[in-house]
Amino acid sequence: MDKIQLIEKFFLYLLKFSYLLPVVLFLYYFFRKNVRDKKLIPLIVYSSFFFLLNIFFDTIVSKKLVTPAVYNFLFTLVEYLFFAVLLGLGYIKNKTFVKTVLICSILFVGFDFIHFLTTKPGLIDSIAVGVSTLLIFFYIFYYIFLELRNEDKEVSLVSQYTFWVALGILIYLAGTFFFNLLIDLLPKEQIREYWYITYIFDIIKNIFFTIAIFVHIRQANKKPQIKAQKTNEPFLNFL
């Protein structure tokens, strides 16, 4: 085993188990602290799904349960749908933003199916990945714009767990964008030599998802205290 293979194997190992970080933290608060919040379920389902996918990837490939083309198509589609839910369809209350994400998602699903059925498969679905990445970028920047524009927020942007989810996705997609876009144009030797770098951005994303869970639970615990303080204040206005 050469040095590149050793490095790639090391980062792949870290990547697989980094998906467990949000799940473990969520389960800790769920069972030990009795904190249960349905808003975190999509994040936990995402982390669990891709952890299992990474664990059983070799089995899927060796037994040829699906062709590489079908696997790439499904991976791109499922990852996009998870990110769309995490950013727009599950957490954000702005109706315009939700409708925008919903319409764009329907259009993307249709495009992805047509692209899959009409194009020759490559190492990955570069075009579909590029389109999905640009859409997710748009959702993230639009979400941040709406949050900065909202002056009625009681907490800062960095104190919201949705910000850390969005930041994790942004770093992951930005870091892997050109790798995914140019993979079919690069020699296989270069792909093999540098592909492990994409694992690093994936690991960072999972770390930020873990931070998001911590931030959300911390904010949720603060709200009852704030309400209690407000209700205990004496009413001194006799006029």
C-alpha positions in Angstrom: 0.0 0.0 0.0 1.5 3.3 -1.1 1.4 6.6 0.8 -1.6 8.0 -1.2 -3.6 4.9 -0.6 -2.8 5.1 3.1 -3.8 8.7 3.3 -7.0 8.1 1.4 -7.9 5.1 3.6 -7.3 7.2 6.8 -9.6 10.1 5.6 -12.2 7.6 4.4 -12.3 6.0 7.8 -12.7 9.4 9.4 -15.4 10.3 6.9 -17.5 7.2 7.6 -17.5 7.7 11.4 -17.9 11.5 11.2 -21.5 10.9 10.1 -22.1 9.4 13.5 -21.1 12.5 15.4 -24.5 14.3 15.0 -26.3 11.0 15.7 -24.4 10.3 18.9 -24.9 13.8 20.3 -28.6 13.7 19.5 -29.0 10.3 21.2 -27.0 11.6 24.2 -29.4 14.5 24.7 -32.4 12.3 23.9 -31.8 9.6 26.5 -29.6 11.4 29.1 -31.1 14.9 29.1 -34.6 13.9 27.9 -34.4 16.5 25.1 -36.6 15.6 22.1 -37.1 17.9 19.2 -38.6 16.9 15.9 -36.8 19.7 14.0 -33.6 17.7 14.3 -35.0 14.5 12.8 -34.2 15.3 9.2 -30.6 16.0 10.2 -30.3 12.7 12.1 -31.9 10.8 9.2 -29.5 12.3 6.8 -26.4 11.5 8.9 -27.7 7.9 9.6 -28.5 7.2 5.9 -25.1 8.3 4.6 -23.3 6.6 7.4 -24.9 3.3 6.4 -24.3 4.0 2.7 -20.6 4.5 3.3 -20.4 1.4 5.5 -22.1 -0.8 2.9 -20.7 0.9 -0.2 -18.2 -1.9 -0.9 -20.9 -4.5 -0.6 -23.1 -2.5 -3.1 -20.2 -2.3 -5.6 -18.9 -5.8 -5.2 -22.3 -7.5 -5.5 -23.4 -5.1 -8.3 -26.7 -4.4 -6.6 -27.0 -1.3 -8.8 -24.9 -0.1 -11.8 -22.4 2.8 -11.2 -24.6 5.1 -13.3 -27.7 4.3 -11.2 -25.8 4.7 -8.0 -24.4 8.2 -9.0 -27.9 9.3 -10.1 -29.5 8.2 -6.9 -26.7 9.6 -4.7 -27.0 13.1 -6.4 -30.8 13.1 -6.2 -31.0 11.9 -2.6 -28.3 14.2 -1.3 -29.9 17.2 -3.0 -33.4 16.4 -1.6 -31.9 16.1 1.9 -30.2 19.4 1.6 -33.3 21.0 0.2 -35.3 19.7 3.2 -32.6 20.9 5.7 -32.4 24.4 4.2 -35.8 25.2 2.9 -38.6 22.7 3.4 -38.1 21.7 7.0 -36.8 24.6 9.0 -37.4 28.1 7.4 -40.8 29.7 8.0 -40.6 32.2 5.2 -43.3 31.2 2.8 -41.6 32.8 -0.3 -38.4 30.9 0.5 -40.2 27.6 1.0 -42.2 28.0 -2.3 -39.0 28.8 -4.1 -37.2 25.8 -2.8 -40.2 23.5 -3.6 -40.5 24.8 -7.2 -36.8 24.5 -7.9 -36.7 21.1 -6.4 -39.5 19.8 -8.6 -37.7 21.2 -11.6 -34.4 19.7 -10.6 -35.9 16.2 -10.0 -37.4 16.4 -13.5 -34.1 17.6 -15.0 -32.1 14.9 -13.2 -34.3 12.1 -14.5 -34.1 13.4 -18.1 -30.3 13.9 -17.8 -29.9 10.4 -16.5 -32.0 8.8 -19.3 -30.4 10.8 -22.2 -26.7 11.2 -21.4 -23.8 8.8 -21.4 -22.7 8.1 -17.8 -19.3 9.2 -16.6 -17.5 8.7 -13.3 -20.1 10.8 -11.6 -23.0 12.9 -12.8 -21.0 16.1 -13.2 -23.7 18.2 -14.8 -26.4 17.1 -12.3 -24.0 17.7 -9.4 -23.1 21.1 -10.8 -26.8 22.1 -11.1 -27.8 20.8 -7.7 -24.8 22.6 -6.1 -25.7 25.9 -7.7 -29.3 25.6 -6.5 -28.1 24.8 -2.9 -25.8 27.8 -3.1 -28.8 29.9 -4.0 -30.8 28.6 -1.1 -28.0 29.2 1.3 -27.3 32.8 0.2 -31.1 33.6 0.1 -31.5 32.2 3.6 -28.7 34.3 5.0 -30.0 37.4 3.2 -33.5 36.8 4.8 -31.9 36.3 8.2 -29.8 39.4 8.0 -32.7 41.4 6.7 -35.0 40.4 9.6 -34.6 42.9 12.3 -37.1 41.2 14.7 -34.8 38.3 15.5 -34.2 37.9 19.2 -31.0 35.9 18.7 -28.0 36.5 16.4 -27.5 34.6 13.2 -24.7 32.4 14.7 -26.9 31.5 17.6 -29.3 29.7 15.2 -28.6 26.1 14.4 -29.9 26.5 10.8 -26.9 28.8 10.2 -24.5 26.1 11.1 -26.3 23.6 8.9 -26.2 26.0 6.0 -22.5 26.8 6.7 -21.6 23.1 6.8 -23.3 22.4 3.5 -21.7 25.5 1.9 -18.2 24.5 2.9 -18.8 20.9 1.7 -20.2 21.9 -1.7 -17.8 24.7 -2.3 -14.8 22.5 -1.5 -15.9 19.6 -3.7 -17.5 21.7 -6.5 -14.6 21.8 -9.0 -13.6 18.2 -8.2 -17.0 17.0 -9.1 -17.3 19.3 -12.2 -13.9 18.4 -13.7 -13.6 14.7 -12.7 -14.3 13.4 -16.2 -11.7 15.7 -17.7 -8.9 14.8 -15.4 -6.5 11.9 -15.8 -7.3 9.0 -13.4 -3.9 9.3 -11.8 -4.7 12.9 -10.6 -8.1 11.8 -9.4 -6.6 9.1 -7.4 -4.0 11.4 -6.0 -6.2 14.2 -4.8 -9.7 12.7 -4.4 -9.2 12.2 -0.6 -9.4 16.0 -0.3 -13.1 15.8 -0.9 -13.4 13.7 2.2 -12.0 16.5 4.3 -14.8 18.9 3.3 -17.3 16.1 3.9 -15.9 15.6 7.4 -16.1 19.4 8.1 -19.7 19.4 7.1 -20.5 16.6 9.6 -18.7 18.5 12.3 -20.8 21.6 11.6 -23.9 19.5 11.7 -22.9 18.4 15.2 -22.3 22.0 16.2 -25.8 22.8 14.9 -27.4 20.2 17.2 -25.5 21.5 20.2 -26.5 25.2 19.4 -30.1 24.3 18.9 -30.4 22.3 22.1 -28.6 25.1 24.0 -31.0 27.7 22.6 -34.0 25.5 23.3 -33.0 25.2 27.0 -32.6 29.0 27.3 -36.1 29.8 26.1 -38.0 28.4 29.1 -35.7 30.3 31.5 -36.3 33.5 29.6 -40.1 32.9 29.7 -39.9 32.1 33.4 -38.0 35.3 34.2 -40.6 37.4 32.3 -43.6 35.8 34.1 -41.9 36.3 37.5 -41.4 40.0 37.0 -43.7 42.1 39.3 -46.2 44.3 37.6 -45.5 47.8 39.0 -47.4 50.0 36.6 -50.4 51.2 38.7 -51.3 54.1 36.4 
